[in-house]
Amino acid sequence: MSAPNASEILLFNISGVEMLKINKTSEPFVLPVSNLSPGLYFIAVKIGASITTKKILIN
């Protein structure tokens, strides 16, 4: 059974390819992006049945 604040963080490139997947059970956390190319990405955060998606720019 998952912890109440368990979440899944997904990072996709502009083409929709999954670049990163992290399962987290606590806050805060650092998103490891140093090995990614600069550009526009989409981050999706799943908490339970809820999904929030945002655009992020990596320089």
Sequence and secondary structure as in RCSB ss.txt:
>XXXX:A:sequence
MSAPNASEILLFNISGVEMLKINKTSEPFVLPVSNLSPGLYFIAVKIGASITTKKILIN
>XXXX:A:secstr
   TT EEEEEEETTS EEEEEEESSS      TTS SEEEEEEEEETTEEEEEEEEE 
